[in-house]
Amino acid sequence: MPVLYHSERQPPENYNLAVCLLASGSKGNSIYVSNGTTALLIDAGLSGIEIERRLQSKNLSPENLDAILVSHEHGDHIQGVGVLSRRYRLPVYMNPKTSKASQTQIGKVSNLKMFECGRPFQIKSLTIHPFSISHDASDPAGFTIHHNGSKIGIATDLGMVTAMVKEHLKDCHLMILEANHDPAMLIEGPYPWPIKQRIKSRSGHLSNEESKALLDEIKHPKLECVILAHLSETNNTLQKALGTFDKTVRDEAPRIAVACQEACGEIFYLK
């Protein structure tokens, strides 16, 4: 059974997967994943310079990246994709509809590689399983990433939890799960009504309660950690998100962490 470690100075020996959320929120998203020999960015929604800075703040080198994996074409997920690909000659993996929708924003990249949701593929020594999610983008994808018996799941920017999402996220040892908004804060907040409707819709974003309901359904004894992601700065708070998951924590379920917009999270290792 994979065991969770977190260390800012020295990684454990012979770990299976390392995960670090470089940024998470409406101003930019990026996740670093590595098994020690292959290193990926899942999305690059900050400027290239800022992503480099955040990697270096964790003693991670952008020169050691092997690829960028893109979930969908919204700017808070692709802002830095083109510049990083060109600067470090990184292949970019996305599906055909996302590629078409993002072409003008990303520009020419070093090496564009296509995947199809539902079909697993390899990026060097990592196995990637992309799956379809419900969001207002051309063909948005969630991912599971596998190595040596460890499995992480990434499901952010989804307006509803489908049977497919549940199927792919089951048996994960670490999950990155959207907890975008508190419903009352959203309704009472300053956003125009059409934007509120979009966020609440089946192609918008998961609320704290919806995220917890998903976790309650798929959690299992080997799930070590859940990282809550894509919290709204206007319609959510750290306290409300964690408060929603209080009972889950008290019931000795996995550790609950929260990603933020302004700084990197800690590095988690599965060994």
C-alpha positions as CSV (number, residue, x, y, z in Angstrom):
1,M,0.0,0.0,0.0
2,P,1.5,3.4,-1.0
3,V,2.3,5.6,2.0
4,L,2.1,9.4,2.0
5,Y,5.1,11.6,2.9
6,H,5.5,15.3,2.6
7,S,8.9,17.0,2.8
8,E,10.2,20.3,1.6
9,R,13.9,19.5,1.9
10,Q,14.6,15.9,1.1
11,P,12.4,13.5,-0.9
12,P,12.1,9.9,0.4
13,E,14.1,7.3,-1.3
14,N,12.5,5.3,-4.1
15,Y,9.2,7.1,-4.1
16,N,6.5,6.2,-6.7
17,L,4.9,9.6,-7.3
18,A,5.5,13.2,-6.2
19,V,2.7,15.8,-6.5
20,C,2.8,19.6,-6.0
21,L,0.1,22.1,-6.9
22,L,2.0,25.1,-8.1
23,A,-1.2,27.2,-8.4
24,S,-4.9,26.6,-8.2
25,G,-7.8,29.0,-8.9
26,S,-9.4,31.2,-11.5
27,K,-6.1,33.2,-12.0
28,G,-4.1,30.2,-13.0
29,N,-3.7,26.4,-12.5
30,S,-0.7,24.1,-12.7
31,I,0.3,20.8,-11.2
32,Y,3.7,19.1,-11.0
33,V,3.8,15.3,-11.1
34,S,7.0,13.2,-11.2
35,N,8.1,9.7,-10.4
36,G,11.8,10.7,-10.2
37,T,12.6,9.9,-13.8
38,T,9.6,11.5,-15.7
39,A,8.3,14.9,-14.7
40,L,5.1,16.5,-16.1
41,L,3.1,19.7,-15.7
42,I,-0.6,19.2,-15.9
43,D,-1.7,22.6,-17.3
44,A,0.4,25.7,-17.2
45,G,-2.1,28.6,-16.5
46,L,0.4,31.1,-15.2
47,S,3.1,33.0,-17.1
48,G,6.1,31.0,-18.0
49,I,8.3,33.1,-15.7
50,E,5.9,32.6,-12.7
51,I,5.8,28.8,-13.3
52,E,9.6,28.7,-13.4
53,R,9.7,30.7,-10.2
54,R,7.3,28.4,-8.4
55,L,9.1,25.3,-9.5
56,Q,12.4,26.8,-8.3
57,S,10.9,27.7,-5.0
58,K,10.5,23.9,-4.4
59,N,13.9,23.1,-5.7
60,L,12.4,21.7,-8.9
61,S,14.0,22.5,-12.2
62,P,12.0,23.4,-15.3
63,E,14.9,21.9,-17.4
64,N,14.0,18.5,-16.0
65,L,10.4,18.6,-17.2
66,D,9.5,16.0,-19.9
67,A,6.1,17.3,-21.1
68,I,3.0,19.4,-20.5
69,L,-0.4,17.8,-20.3
70,V,-3.4,20.0,-21.0
71,S,-6.9,19.4,-19.6
72,H,-8.8,22.1,-21.6
73,E,-8.3,25.4,-23.4
74,H,-9.4,28.0,-20.8
75,G,-6.7,30.7,-20.2
76,D,-6.2,29.9,-16.5
77,H,-5.0,26.5,-17.7
78,I,-2.9,27.3,-20.8
79,Q,-1.4,30.8,-20.4
80,G,2.2,29.5,-20.1
81,V,2.0,26.4,-22.2
82,G,3.3,27.8,-25.4
83,V,6.3,29.7,-24.0
84,L,7.4,26.8,-21.8
85,S,7.1,24.4,-24.6
86,R,9.2,26.6,-26.9
87,R,11.7,27.5,-24.2
88,Y,12.4,23.9,-23.0
89,R,11.4,22.0,-26.1
90,L,8.6,20.2,-24.3
91,P,6.0,18.1,-26.1
92,V,2.4,19.2,-25.3
93,Y,-0.3,16.6,-25.0
94,M,-3.9,17.5,-25.6
95,N,-6.9,16.1,-27.4
96,P,-7.8,17.3,-30.9
97,K,-10.7,19.6,-29.9
98,T,-8.7,21.3,-27.2
99,S,-5.8,21.7,-29.6
100,K,-8.1,23.4,-32.2
101,A,-9.7,25.7,-29.5
102,S,-6.4,26.8,-28.0
103,Q,-4.3,27.2,-31.1
104,T,-4.3,31.0,-31.2
105,Q,-3.6,31.3,-27.5
106,I,-0.7,28.8,-27.3
107,G,0.9,29.4,-30.7
108,K,3.5,27.1,-32.2
109,V,4.8,24.4,-29.7
110,S,7.8,22.2,-29.8
111,N,6.0,18.9,-30.4
112,L,2.2,18.5,-30.3
113,K,0.9,15.1,-29.4
114,M,-2.7,14.1,-29.4
115,F,-4.6,11.8,-27.0
116,E,-8.3,10.7,-26.9
117,C,-10.3,10.7,-23.7
118,G,-10.9,7.1,-22.7
119,R,-7.6,5.8,-24.2
120,P,-4.6,5.4,-21.8
121,F,-1.1,6.4,-23.0
122,Q,2.4,6.6,-21.8
123,I,4.6,9.6,-21.2
124,K,7.9,7.9,-20.7
125,S,7.6,5.9,-17.5
126,L,4.2,7.4,-16.4
127,T,0.8,5.9,-17.5
128,I,-1.9,8.5,-18.2
129,H,-5.6,7.7,-18.3
130,P,-7.6,10.7,-19.6
131,F,-11.4,10.8,-19.1
132,S,-14.2,13.1,-20.1
133,I,-15.6,15.6,-17.6
134,S,-18.5,18.0,-17.8
135,H,-17.3,21.6,-18.2
136,D,-17.9,24.4,-20.7
137,A,-14.9,23.7,-22.9
138,S,-14.5,21.9,-26.2
139,D,-13.5,18.5,-24.8
140,P,-12.3,18.8,-21.2
141,A,-10.4,16.0,-19.5
142,G,-9.6,14.7,-16.1
143,F,-6.7,12.4,-15.6
144,T,-5.4,9.5,-13.5
145,I,-1.7,8.9,-13.4
146,H,-0.2,5.6,-12.5
147,H,3.3,4.3,-11.6
148,N,4.4,1.2,-9.8
149,G,1.1,0.6,-8.1
150,S,0.4,4.2,-7.0
151,K,-2.5,6.1,-8.6
152,I,-3.4,9.8,-8.4
153,G,-6.6,11.4,-9.8
154,I,-7.1,14.9,-11.0
155,A,-10.7,16.2,-11.4
156,T,-11.1,19.9,-11.4
157,D,-13.3,22.2,-13.5
158,L,-16.3,19.9,-13.6
159,G,-19.9,20.9,-13.2
160,M,-21.3,17.5,-12.3
161,V,-20.1,14.2,-11.1
162,T,-20.8,11.5,-13.7
163,A,-20.5,7.7,-13.3
164,M,-17.4,7.9,-15.5
165,V,-15.7,10.4,-13.1
166,K,-16.5,8.0,-10.1
167,E,-15.2,5.0,-12.0
168,H,-11.9,6.6,-12.9
169,L,-11.3,8.1,-9.4
170,K,-11.9,5.0,-7.5
171,D,-8.9,3.3,-6.0
172,C,-6.8,6.5,-6.1
173,H,-4.1,6.9,-3.4
174,L,-4.1,10.7,-3.8
175,M,-6.8,12.9,-5.4
176,I,-6.9,16.5,-6.5
177,L,-10.6,17.4,-6.3
178,E,-12.5,20.6,-7.1
179,A,-14.2,22.4,-4.3
180,N,-15.0,25.7,-6.0
181,H,-17.7,27.5,-4.1
182,D,-20.0,27.7,-1.2
183,P,-23.5,27.8,-2.6
184,A,-24.8,30.6,-0.3
185,M,-21.7,32.8,-0.9
186,L,-22.2,32.3,-4.7
187,I,-25.9,33.3,-4.6
188,E,-25.4,36.2,-2.3
189,G,-22.1,37.4,-3.8
190,P,-21.3,40.1,-6.4
191,Y,-21.2,38.1,-9.6
192,P,-23.8,38.9,-12.3
193,W,-26.6,36.4,-12.4
194,P,-25.6,34.8,-15.7
195,I,-22.1,34.0,-14.3
196,K,-23.7,32.5,-11.1
197,Q,-25.9,30.3,-13.3
198,R,-22.9,29.2,-15.3
199,I,-20.9,28.3,-12.2
200,K,-23.9,26.3,-10.8
201,S,-24.6,24.6,-14.0
202,R,-23.8,21.0,-15.1
203,S,-20.9,22.4,-17.1
204,G,-19.6,24.8,-14.4
205,H,-17.9,24.0,-11.1
206,L,-18.4,21.7,-8.1
207,S,-19.5,23.2,-4.8
208,N,-17.9,22.2,-1.5
209,E,-20.9,20.0,-0.8
210,E,-20.9,18.3,-4.2
211,S,-17.2,17.6,-3.8
212,K,-17.7,16.1,-0.3
213,A,-20.5,13.9,-1.6
214,L,-18.2,12.5,-4.3
215,L,-15.5,11.8,-1.7
216,D,-17.9,10.1,0.6
217,E,-19.0,7.8,-2.2
218,I,-15.5,6.8,-3.5
219,K,-13.2,7.0,-0.4
220,H,-11.5,3.8,0.6
221,P,-8.9,2.8,3.2
222,K,-6.0,3.2,0.8
223,L,-6.8,6.8,-0.1
224,E,-4.1,8.8,1.7
225,C,-4.8,12.4,0.7
226,V,-7.3,14.7,-1.0
227,I,-6.2,18.1,-2.1
228,L,-9.1,20.5,-2.5
229,A,-8.5,22.7,-5.6
230,H,-9.9,25.6,-7.6
231,L,-11.4,27.4,-4.6
232,S,-13.0,30.6,-5.6
233,E,-11.5,33.7,-4.1
234,T,-14.9,35.4,-4.2
235,N,-17.4,32.6,-3.4
236,N,-15.5,30.4,-1.0
237,T,-13.1,30.4,1.9
238,L,-10.5,28.0,3.3
239,Q,-12.6,27.7,6.4
240,K,-15.8,26.9,4.6
241,A,-14.2,24.3,2.4
242,L,-12.5,22.5,5.3
243,G,-15.6,22.9,7.4
244,T,-17.6,21.0,4.8
245,F,-15.2,18.1,5.1
246,D,-15.0,18.1,8.9
247,K,-16.9,14.9,9.4
248,T,-14.9,13.1,6.7
249,V,-11.7,14.1,8.6
250,R,-13.2,13.0,12.0
251,D,-14.1,9.7,10.5
252,E,-10.4,9.0,10.0
253,A,-10.6,9.3,6.2
254,P,-7.7,10.7,4.2
255,R,-5.8,13.8,5.0
256,I,-7.5,16.9,3.6
257,A,-5.3,19.6,2.2
258,V,-6.2,22.8,0.3
259,A,-4.4,24.3,-2.7
260,C,-4.3,28.1,-3.1
261,Q,-3.8,30.6,-5.8
262,E,-0.9,32.7,-4.5
263,A,1.7,30.1,-3.5
264,C,2.8,26.5,-4.1
265,G,1.5,23.8,-2.0
266,E,3.7,21.3,-0.3
267,I,5.1,18.3,-2.2
268,F,3.4,15.0,-1.4
269,Y,5.1,11.8,-2.1
270,L,3.6,8.3,-2.5
271,K,6.0,5.6,-1.6
